[in-house]
Amino acid sequence: MKKVLILCASPRKESNTMQVLEECAKTIEENGIETEIISIRQMKIRSCIACGKCSEIHECALNDGVNEIIEKIKRIRWLHCWIPSLLWNCTWRFDVRTAKDWNG
């Protein structure tokens, strides 16, 4: 079955980003494709600590919610990630999460 997973990284509960994603999901579903929206707003996803455990146990050792998202990603056909731009910057949470990944 075709499925679209949509990740919303907006820190706001009833954000403009979520409203757009809900409309997108509605349109996608009207075309016969199942959708699921996951908001990471309340998740405490940590940055990678480069422990290397993932290569041994085949999942993140931090067990902070990322493993559940990864399992869903494995079963879908399309993935859409939405990160709102506030004052021409990524949201704080996403920016902090990716800074270590990009800078080692």
C-alpha positions in Angstrom: 0.0 0.0 0.0 1.2 3.5 -0.8 1.7 5.6 2.3 3.1 9.1 3.0 4.7 9.9 6.3 4.8 13.6 7.1 7.1 14.9 9.9 6.3 18.3 11.4 9.1 20.0 13.3 7.1 23.1 14.3 7.5 23.9 18.1 3.9 25.4 18.2 0.9 23.3 19.1 -1.6 24.7 16.5 1.0 26.1 14.0 0.6 27.3 10.5 2.9 24.5 9.5 0.6 21.9 11.0 -2.4 23.5 9.3 -0.7 23.3 5.9 0.3 19.7 6.5 -3.2 18.7 7.5 -4.5 20.2 4.2 -1.8 18.4 2.3 -2.7 15.1 4.0 -6.3 15.6 3.2 -5.5 16.1 -0.5 -3.2 13.1 -0.6 -5.8 10.9 1.1 -8.5 12.1 -1.4 -6.2 10.6 -4.1 -6.2 7.2 -2.4 -2.9 7.4 -0.5 -2.7 6.8 3.2 -1.0 9.5 5.2 0.3 9.9 8.7 1.5 13.1 10.4 4.0 12.9 13.2 4.7 16.0 15.2 8.0 16.0 17.0 7.0 19.1 19.0 6.9 17.3 22.3 9.6 14.7 21.6 12.9 15.0 23.4 15.0 13.9 20.4 18.7 14.3 21.2 21.6 14.9 18.9 23.7 11.9 17.8 26.5 11.3 20.3 28.5 9.2 17.9 28.6 6.2 20.3 28.5 3.7 17.4 25.9 1.5 19.1 23.6 1.8 16.1 26.0 -0.3 14.0 25.9 -3.1 16.6 22.2 -3.1 17.7 20.7 -1.7 14.5 18.8 1.1 16.3 19.7 4.3 18.2 20.8 3.6 21.8 19.4 6.9 23.0 15.9 5.5 22.7 14.4 9.0 22.5 11.6 8.3 19.9 13.8 8.2 16.8 13.6 4.4 16.6 9.8 4.5 16.3 10.0 7.1 13.5 12.7 5.1 11.7 10.5 2.0 11.8 7.7 3.9 10.2 10.0 5.3 7.5 11.0 1.8 6.6 7.4 1.0 5.8 6.5 4.0 3.7 6.9 5.1 0.1 7.3 8.9 0.6 8.6 11.0 3.4 8.0 14.8 3.8 9.7 16.8 6.5 8.5 20.3 7.2 10.5 22.7 9.3 9.0 26.2 9.7 11.2 29.2 9.0 10.9 31.7 11.8 12.6 35.0 11.0 14.6 33.3 8.2 16.0 30.6 10.5 15.1 27.0 11.2 13.2 26.5 14.4 15.5 26.2 17.4 14.9 22.5 18.0 15.8 21.5 14.4 18.7 23.8 14.3 20.3 22.4 17.5 19.7 18.8 16.3 21.4 19.3 13.0 24.3 21.6 14.2 26.3 18.7 15.6 25.5 16.5 12.7 26.9 19.1 10.3 29.9 20.1 12.4 31.0 16.7 13.6 
